[in-house]
């Protein structure tokens, strides 16, 4: 388990980065959805 070859180090770094990217993209989608909901509510209020 003590494999610290450049290839394994690169692989684990890539996996960590892709996991972080996935988390940040989920946060972005959540924010976008919240903003869209707020925009719809504001549009509905203007119609009335």
C-alpha positions, 0 to 999 in steps of 0.5 A, spaced: 500 500 500 506 504 500 505 505 492 508 513 492 510 512 484 509 519 480 503 515 477 499 513 483 500 520 486 498 523 479 492 519 479 490 520 487 491 528 485 486 527 479 481 523 483 481 529 489 480 534 483 474 531 480 471 530 486 472 537 488 469 539 481 463 535 482 461 538 489 462 545 486 458 544 480 452 541 484 453 547 488 452 551 482 446 548 480 443 549 486 444 556 486 442 557 479 435 553 481 434 557 487 435 564 483 431 561 477 425 560 483 426 567 485 426 570 478 419 566 477 416 568 484 418 575 482 415 575 475 409 572 478 408 578 483 409 583 477 403 579 473 398 580 479 
